[in-house]
Amino acid sequence: MNNPEPGLVVLFGSGEIAPGAQSIYDHLFRALARPIRLAILETPAGFELNSPQVAGRIADYVTHHLQNYRPDITVIPARHRDTPFSPDNPSIVEPLLESNAIFLGPGSPTYAIRHLRNSLAWHMLQARHRLGNAIIMASAATIASSAWALPVYEIYKVGEDPHWVPGLNLFGPFGLDLVFVPHWDNREGGDDLDTSRAFIGRSRFDLLRDQLPDETTIVGIDEHTALIIDIAQKMCRVMGRGGVTILREEAEQVHASGTNFPLAELGHCHDIDPE
């Protein structure tokens, strides 16, 4: 009997509910068995009073833009530890076990890390991914999945010194040491304020880069762009409007939308022993 292979991982730089994202979801859904059973975790936005609406916007988008797949969508209100809506509550997170795609999106990276680290929900997500589930992450969740996560709000809004925090390290068990930075080419600040590198700006990001271990690879994902990582096939694909920038050791490589590149460009990836 063949061992199961890990599912695809889709990491959005932004634009996960923009019109241009439909082709990205379509690419993913075509690779999944029917029926499509999508579980949407509220956790990254669990501190927001409107977190059900944040997750609901994803559900509405998929329902209306990918209706030909007739997806079965469940929003999982795993908002906060030590409450009835905890990511450790088996009755709350049980739908993860029936899913073949799991979505985590906007919110706070550090909040997501605090409430998902070593949680039942996170262990279920990892297990489902290794059994073939697709994982879709956007914005805060993309950052949180890193080995080292960028505390965007703490630096950009609160004024803390540039620093990293340990992330959820989704790819660590596969031997990869990765940092993901969405909104890589953000221009919301216009000519007056550099908001690239997830609103941190180039000058602060240069300081941050120097703080990372030498073996860490930085993956910058442009606005309205997605990086699709296929661990089983050891390949990556860039889709959307922009590109993906890889900073590894002293080298910088940019991959444009529509291109494929070997997973080895992110580091040495190994299989996980199912035993």
Contacts in CASP RR format, 6 or more apart in sequence:
PFRMAT RR
TARGET T0000
AUTHOR 0000-0000-0000
METHOD contacts of the structure
MODEL  1
MNNPEPGLVVLFGSGEIAPGAQSIYDHLFRALARPIRLAILETPAGFELN
SPQVAGRIADYVTHHLQNYRPDITVIPARHRDTPFSPDNPSIVEPLLESN
AIFLGPGSPTYAIRHLRNSLAWHMLQARHRLGNAIIMASAATIASSAWAL
PVYEIYKVGEDPHWVPGLNLFGPFGLDLVFVPHWDNREGGDDLDTSRAFI
GRSRFDLLRDQLPDETTIVGIDEHTALIIDIAQKMCRVMGRGGVTILREE
AEQVHASGTNFPLAELGHCHDIDPE
3 274 0 8 1.000
4 130 0 8 1.000
4 131 0 8 1.000
4 132 0 8 1.000
4 274 0 8 1.000
5 132 0 8 1.000
5 231 0 8 1.000
5 232 0 8 1.000
6 129 0 8 1.000
6 130 0 8 1.000
6 132 0 8 1.000
6 174 0 8 1.000
6 231 0 8 1.000
6 232 0 8 1.000
6 272 0 8 1.000
7 129 0 8 1.000
7 132 0 8 1.000
7 133 0 8 1.000
7 134 0 8 1.000
7 135 0 8 1.000
7 230 0 8 1.000
7 231 0 8 1.000
7 232 0 8 1.000
8 28 0 8 1.000
8 31 0 8 1.000
8 134 0 8 1.000
8 135 0 8 1.000
8 228 0 8 1.000
8 229 0 8 1.000
8 230 0 8 1.000
9 129 0 8 1.000
9 134 0 8 1.000
9 135 0 8 1.000
9 136 0 8 1.000
9 137 0 8 1.000
9 170 0 8 1.000
9 228 0 8 1.000
9 229 0 8 1.000
9 231 0 8 1.000
10 24 0 8 1.000
10 28 0 8 1.000
10 134 0 8 1.000
10 135 0 8 1.000
10 136 0 8 1.000
10 137 0 8 1.000
10 226 0 8 1.000
10 227 0 8 1.000
10 228 0 8 1.000
10 229 0 8 1.000
11 137 0 8 1.000
11 138 0 8 1.000
11 142 0 8 1.000
11 145 0 8 1.000
11 180 0 8 1.000
11 182 0 8 1.000
11 219 0 8 1.000
11 221 0 8 1.000
11 226 0 8 1.000
11 227 0 8 1.000
11 228 0 8 1.000
11 229 0 8 1.000
12 21 0 8 1.000
12 24 0 8 1.000
12 136 0 8 1.000
12 137 0 8 1.000
12 138 0 8 1.000
12 139 0 8 1.000
12 142 0 8 1.000
12 182 0 8 1.000
12 221 0 8 1.000
12 225 0 8 1.000
12 226 0 8 1.000
13 138 0 8 1.000
13 139 0 8 1.000
13 142 0 8 1.000
13 182 0 8 1.000
13 183 0 8 1.000
13 184 0 8 1.000
13 220 0 8 1.000
13 221 0 8 1.000
13 222 0 8 1.000
13 223 0 8 1.000
13 224 0 8 1.000
13 225 0 8 1.000
13 226 0 8 1.000
13 227 0 8 1.000
14 138 0 8 1.000
14 139 0 8 1.000
14 182 0 8 1.000
14 183 0 8 1.000
14 186 0 8 1.000
14 223 0 8 1.000
14 224 0 8 1.000
14 225 0 8 1.000
15 21 0 8 1.000
15 138 0 8 1.000
15 223 0 8 1.000
15 224 0 8 1.000
16 58 0 8 1.000
16 61 0 8 1.000
16 105 0 8 1.000
16 136 0 8 1.000
16 138 0 8 1.000
16 139 0 8 1.000
17 57 0 8 1.000
17 58 0 8 1.000
17 61 0 8 1.000
18 224 0 8 1.000
19 65 0 8 1.000
20 224 0 8 1.000
20 240 0 8 1.000
20 241 0 8 1.000
21 61 0 8 1.000
21 224 0 8 1.000
21 226 0 8 1.000
21 240 0 8 1.000
22 65 0 8 1.000
22 66 0 8 1.000
23 239 0 8 1.000
23 240 0 8 1.000
24 226 0 8 1.000
24 228 0 8 1.000
24 239 0 8 1.000
24 240 0 8 1.000
25 62 0 8 1.000
25 65 0 8 1.000
25 66 0 8 1.000
26 66 0 8 1.000
27 228 0 8 1.000
27 239 0 8 1.000
28 101 0 8 1.000
28 134 0 8 1.000
28 136 0 8 1.000
28 228 0 8 1.000
29 36 0 8 1.000
29 66 0 8 1.000
29 69 0 8 1.000
29 71 0 8 1.000
29 101 0 8 1.000
31 134 0 8 1.000
32 100 0 8 1.000
32 101 0 8 1.000
32 134 0 8 1.000
33 100 0 8 1.000
34 69 0 8 1.000
35 70 0 8 1.000
35 71 0 8 1.000
35 72 0 8 1.000
36 66 0 8 1.000
36 69 0 8 1.000
36 70 0 8 1.000
36 71 0 8 1.000
36 72 0 8 1.000
36 100 0 8 1.000
36 101 0 8 1.000
37 71 0 8 1.000
37 72 0 8 1.000
37 74 0 8 1.000
37 98 0 8 1.000
37 99 0 8 1.000
37 100 0 8 1.000
37 101 0 8 1.000
38 59 0 8 1.000
38 62 0 8 1.000
38 71 0 8 1.000
38 72 0 8 1.000
38 73 0 8 1.000
38 74 0 8 1.000
38 99 0 8 1.000
38 101 0 8 1.000
38 102 0 8 1.000
38 103 0 8 1.000
39 74 0 8 1.000
39 76 0 8 1.000
39 95 0 8 1.000
39 96 0 8 1.000
39 98 0 8 1.000
39 99 0 8 1.000
39 101 0 8 1.000
39 102 0 8 1.000
39 103 0 8 1.000
40 55 0 8 1.000
40 56 0 8 1.000
40 58 0 8 1.000
40 59 0 8 1.000
40 73 0 8 1.000
40 74 0 8 1.000
40 75 0 8 1.000
40 76 0 8 1.000
40 102 0 8 1.000
40 103 0 8 1.000
40 104 0 8 1.000
41 55 0 8 1.000
41 76 0 8 1.000
41 78 0 8 1.000
41 87 0 8 1.000
41 96 0 8 1.000
41 102 0 8 1.000
41 103 0 8 1.000
41 104 0 8 1.000
41 121 0 8 1.000
41 125 0 8 1.000
42 51 0 8 1.000
42 52 0 8 1.000
42 54 0 8 1.000
42 55 0 8 1.000
42 75 0 8 1.000
42 76 0 8 1.000
42 77 0 8 1.000
42 78 0 8 1.000
42 79 0 8 1.000
43 78 0 8 1.000
43 79 0 8 1.000
43 87 0 8 1.000
43 104 0 8 1.000
43 111 0 8 1.000
43 112 0 8 1.000
43 115 0 8 1.000
43 116 0 8 1.000
43 121 0 8 1.000
44 104 0 8 1.000
44 105 0 8 1.000
44 106 0 8 1.000
44 107 0 8 1.000
44 108 0 8 1.000
44 109 0 8 1.000
44 111 0 8 1.000
44 112 0 8 1.000
44 139 0 8 1.000
44 140 0 8 1.000
44 141 0 8 1.000
44 144 0 8 1.000
45 51 0 8 1.000
45 54 0 8 1.000
45 55 0 8 1.000
45 105 0 8 1.000
45 106 0 8 1.000
45 107 0 8 1.000
45 108 0 8 1.000
45 140 0 8 1.000
46 79 0 8 1.000
46 80 0 8 1.000
46 107 0 8 1.000
46 111 0 8 1.000
46 115 0 8 1.000
47 79 0 8 1.000
47 80 0 8 1.000
47 107 0 8 1.000
47 108 0 8 1.000
47 111 0 8 1.000
48 54 0 8 1.000
48 107 0 8 1.000
51 77 0 8 1.000
51 79 0 8 1.000
52 75 0 8 1.000
52 77 0 8 1.000
54 105 0 8 1.000
54 106 0 8 1.000
54 107 0 8 1.000
55 75 0 8 1.000
55 77 0 8 1.000
56 75 0 8 1.000
58 103 0 8 1.000
58 105 0 8 1.000
59 73 0 8 1.000
59 75 0 8 1.000
62 71 0 8 1.000
62 73 0 8 1.000
63 71 0 8 1.000
63 73 0 8 1.000
74 95 0 8 1.000
74 99 0 8 1.000
76 92 0 8 1.000
76 93 0 8 1.000
76 95 0 8 1.000
76 96 0 8 1.000
76 121 0 8 1.000
77 85 0 8 1.000
77 92 0 8 1.000
78 85 0 8 1.000
78 86 0 8 1.000
78 87 0 8 1.000
78 89 0 8 1.000
78 92 0 8 1.000
78 93 0 8 1.000
78 115 0 8 1.000
78 119 0 8 1.000
78 121 0 8 1.000
79 85 0 8 1.000
79 86 0 8 1.000
79 115 0 8 1.000
80 86 0 8 1.000
80 115 0 8 1.000
81 87 0 8 1.000
81 88 0 8 1.000
81 114 0 8 1.000
81 115 0 8 1.000
81 119 0 8 1.000
84 92 0 8 1.000
85 92 0 8 1.000
86 92 0 8 1.000
86 119 0 8 1.000
87 93 0 8 1.000
87 115 0 8 1.000
87 116 0 8 1.000
87 119 0 8 1.000
87 120 0 8 1.000
87 121 0 8 1.000
87 122 0 8 1.000
88 119 0 8 1.000
88 120 0 8 1.000
88 121 0 8 1.000
89 120 0 8 1.000
90 120 0 8 1.000
93 120 0 8 1.000
93 121 0 8 1.000
93 124 0 8 1.000
96 102 0 8 1.000
96 121 0 8 1.000
96 124 0 8 1.000
96 125 0 8 1.000
96 128 0 8 1.000
97 124 0 8 1.000
97 128 0 8 1.000
99 128 0 8 1.000
99 133 0 8 1.000
100 132 0 8 1.000
100 133 0 8 1.000
100 134 0 8 1.000
101 133 0 8 1.000
101 134 0 8 1.000
101 135 0 8 1.000
101 136 0 8 1.000
102 125 0 8 1.000
102 128 0 8 1.000
102 129 0 8 1.000
102 133 0 8 1.000
102 134 0 8 1.000
102 135 0 8 1.000
102 136 0 8 1.000
103 136 0 8 1.000
103 137 0 8 1.000
103 138 0 8 1.000
104 112 0 8 1.000
104 135 0 8 1.000
104 136 0 8 1.000
104 137 0 8 1.000
104 138 0 8 1.000
104 141 0 8 1.000
104 144 0 8 1.000
105 137 0 8 1.000
105 138 0 8 1.000
105 139 0 8 1.000
105 140 0 8 1.000
105 141 0 8 1.000
105 142 0 8 1.000
106 138 0 8 1.000
106 139 0 8 1.000
106 140 0 8 1.000
106 141 0 8 1.000
107 139 0 8 1.000
107 140 0 8 1.000
107 141 0 8 1.000
108 140 0 8 1.000
108 153 0 8 1.000
109 140 0 8 1.000
109 141 0 8 1.000
109 143 0 8 1.000
109 144 0 8 1.000
109 149 0 8 1.000
109 150 0 8 1.000
109 151 0 8 1.000
109 152 0 8 1.000
110 144 0 8 1.000
110 149 0 8 1.000
110 151 0 8 1.000
110 153 0 8 1.000
110 154 0 8 1.000
110 165 0 8 1.000
111 140 0 8 1.000
112 140 0 8 1.000
112 141 0 8 1.000
112 144 0 8 1.000
112 168 0 8 1.000
113 144 0 8 1.000
113 149 0 8 1.000
113 165 0 8 1.000
113 166 0 8 1.000
113 167 0 8 1.000
113 168 0 8 1.000
116 122 0 8 1.000
116 144 0 8 1.000
116 168 0 8 1.000
117 167 0 8 1.000
117 168 0 8 1.000
122 168 0 8 1.000
125 133 0 8 1.000
125 135 0 8 1.000
126 170 0 8 1.000
126 173 0 8 1.000
129 135 0 8 1.000
129 170 0 8 1.000
130 272 0 8 1.000
130 274 0 8 1.000
135 170 0 8 1.000
137 144 0 8 1.000
137 145 0 8 1.000
138 182 0 8 1.000
139 182 0 8 1.000
139 183 0 8 1.000
140 152 0 8 1.000
142 180 0 8 1.000
142 182 0 8 1.000
142 221 0 8 1.000
143 149 0 8 1.000
143 150 0 8 1.000
143 152 0 8 1.000
143 180 0 8 1.000
143 181 0 8 1.000
143 182 0 8 1.000
143 198 0 8 1.000
144 167 0 8 1.000
144 168 0 8 1.000
145 167 0 8 1.000
145 168 0 8 1.000
145 169 0 8 1.000
145 170 0 8 1.000
145 171 0 8 1.000
145 180 0 8 1.000
146 167 0 8 1.000
146 168 0 8 1.000
146 169 0 8 1.000
146 178 0 8 1.000
146 179 0 8 1.000
146 180 0 8 1.000
147 166 0 8 1.000
147 167 0 8 1.000
147 169 0 8 1.000
147 171 0 8 1.000
147 172 0 8 1.000
147 176 0 8 1.000
147 177 0 8 1.000
147 178 0 8 1.000
147 179 0 8 1.000
147 216 0 8 1.000
148 164 0 8 1.000
148 165 0 8 1.000
148 166 0 8 1.000
148 167 0 8 1.000
148 179 0 8 1.000
148 212 0 8 1.000
148 216 0 8 1.000
149 164 0 8 1.000
149 165 0 8 1.000
149 166 0 8 1.000
149 167 0 8 1.000
149 168 0 8 1.000
149 179 0 8 1.000
150 164 0 8 1.000
150 179 0 8 1.000
150 181 0 8 1.000
150 198 0 8 1.000
150 200 0 8 1.000
150 208 0 8 1.000
151 160 0 8 1.000
151 163 0 8 1.000
151 164 0 8 1.000
151 165 0 8 1.000
152 198 0 8 1.000
152 199 0 8 1.000
152 200 0 8 1.000
154 160 0 8 1.000
155 161 0 8 1.000
155 162 0 8 1.000
155 163 0 8 1.000
155 200 0 8 1.000
155 204 0 8 1.000
156 199 0 8 1.000
156 200 0 8 1.000
162 200 0 8 1.000
162 204 0 8 1.000
162 205 0 8 1.000
162 207 0 8 1.000
162 208 0 8 1.000
162 211 0 8 1.000
163 208 0 8 1.000
163 211 0 8 1.000
164 179 0 8 1.000
164 208 0 8 1.000
164 211 0 8 1.000
164 212 0 8 1.000
171 178 0 8 1.000
171 229 0 8 1.000
171 269 0 8 1.000
172 178 0 8 1.000
173 272 0 8 1.000
174 231 0 8 1.000
174 269 0 8 1.000
174 270 0 8 1.000
174 271 0 8 1.000
174 272 0 8 1.000
175 267 0 8 1.000
175 268 0 8 1.000
175 269 0 8 1.000
175 270 0 8 1.000
176 217 0 8 1.000
176 266 0 8 1.000
176 267 0 8 1.000
176 268 0 8 1.000
176 269 0 8 1.000
177 213 0 8 1.000
177 215 0 8 1.000
177 216 0 8 1.000
177 217 0 8 1.000
177 267 0 8 1.000
178 216 0 8 1.000
178 217 0 8 1.000
178 218 0 8 1.000
178 219 0 8 1.000
178 266 0 8 1.000
179 212 0 8 1.000
179 216 0 8 1.000
179 217 0 8 1.000
179 218 0 8 1.000
179 219 0 8 1.000
180 219 0 8 1.000
180 220 0 8 1.000
180 221 0 8 1.000
181 197 0 8 1.000
181 198 0 8 1.000
181 205 0 8 1.000
181 218 0 8 1.000
181 219 0 8 1.000
181 220 0 8 1.000
181 221 0 8 1.000
182 198 0 8 1.000
182 220 0 8 1.000
182 221 0 8 1.000
183 195 0 8 1.000
183 196 0 8 1.000
183 197 0 8 1.000
183 198 0 8 1.000
183 199 0 8 1.000
183 223 0 8 1.000
184 196 0 8 1.000
184 197 0 8 1.000
184 198 0 8 1.000
184 220 0 8 1.000
184 221 0 8 1.000
184 222 0 8 1.000
184 223 0 8 1.000
184 245 0 8 1.000
185 196 0 8 1.000
185 222 0 8 1.000
185 223 0 8 1.000
185 242 0 8 1.000
186 195 0 8 1.000
186 196 0 8 1.000
186 197 0 8 1.000
186 198 0 8 1.000
186 199 0 8 1.000
186 223 0 8 1.000
187 195 0 8 1.000
187 196 0 8 1.000
188 195 0 8 1.000
188 199 0 8 1.000
189 195 0 8 1.000
194 201 0 8 1.000
194 202 0 8 1.000
194 203 0 8 1.000
195 201 0 8 1.000
196 202 0 8 1.000
196 205 0 8 1.000
197 204 0 8 1.000
197 205 0 8 1.000
200 208 0 8 1.000
209 218 0 8 1.000
209 247 0 8 1.000
212 218 0 8 1.000
214 249 0 8 1.000
217 246 0 8 1.000
217 247 0 8 1.000
217 248 0 8 1.000
217 266 0 8 1.000
217 267 0 8 1.000
218 245 0 8 1.000
218 246 0 8 1.000
218 247 0 8 1.000
218 248 0 8 1.000
219 227 0 8 1.000
219 244 0 8 1.000
219 245 0 8 1.000
219 246 0 8 1.000
219 247 0 8 1.000
219 266 0 8 1.000
220 244 0 8 1.000
220 245 0 8 1.000
220 246 0 8 1.000
220 247 0 8 1.000
221 227 0 8 1.000
221 243 0 8 1.000
221 244 0 8 1.000
222 241 0 8 1.000
222 242 0 8 1.000
222 243 0 8 1.000
222 244 0 8 1.000
222 245 0 8 1.000
223 241 0 8 1.000
223 242 0 8 1.000
224 240 0 8 1.000
224 241 0 8 1.000
224 242 0 8 1.000
225 238 0 8 1.000
225 239 0 8 1.000
225 240 0 8 1.000
225 241 0 8 1.000
225 242 0 8 1.000
225 243 0 8 1.000
225 244 0 8 1.000
225 257 0 8 1.000
226 238 0 8 1.000
226 239 0 8 1.000
226 240 0 8 1.000
227 236 0 8 1.000
227 237 0 8 1.000
227 238 0 8 1.000
227 244 0 8 1.000
228 236 0 8 1.000
228 237 0 8 1.000
228 238 0 8 1.000
228 239 0 8 1.000
229 236 0 8 1.000
229 263 0 8 1.000
229 266 0 8 1.000
230 236 0 8 1.000
230 237 0 8 1.000
230 263 0 8 1.000
231 263 0 8 1.000
231 269 0 8 1.000
234 262 0 8 1.000
234 263 0 8 1.000
234 264 0 8 1.000
234 269 0 8 1.000
235 260 0 8 1.000
235 261 0 8 1.000
235 262 0 8 1.000
235 263 0 8 1.000
236 244 0 8 1.000
236 255 0 8 1.000
236 260 0 8 1.000
236 261 0 8 1.000
236 262 0 8 1.000
236 263 0 8 1.000
236 265 0 8 1.000
236 266 0 8 1.000
237 258 0 8 1.000
237 259 0 8 1.000
237 260 0 8 1.000
238 244 0 8 1.000
238 255 0 8 1.000
238 256 0 8 1.000
238 257 0 8 1.000
238 258 0 8 1.000
238 259 0 8 1.000
238 260 0 8 1.000
238 261 0 8 1.000
239 257 0 8 1.000
239 258 0 8 1.000
240 257 0 8 1.000
240 258 0 8 1.000
241 257 0 8 1.000
242 256 0 8 1.000
242 257 0 8 1.000
243 254 0 8 1.000
243 255 0 8 1.000
243 256 0 8 1.000
243 257 0 8 1.000
244 254 0 8 1.000
244 255 0 8 1.000
245 252 0 8 1.000
245 253 0 8 1.000
245 254 0 8 1.000
246 252 0 8 1.000
246 253 0 8 1.000
246 254 0 8 1.000
246 255 0 8 1.000
246 265 0 8 1.000
246 266 0 8 1.000
248 265 0 8 1.000
248 266 0 8 1.000
248 267 0 8 1.000
253 261 0 8 1.000
253 265 0 8 1.000
255 261 0 8 1.000
263 269 0 8 1.000
END
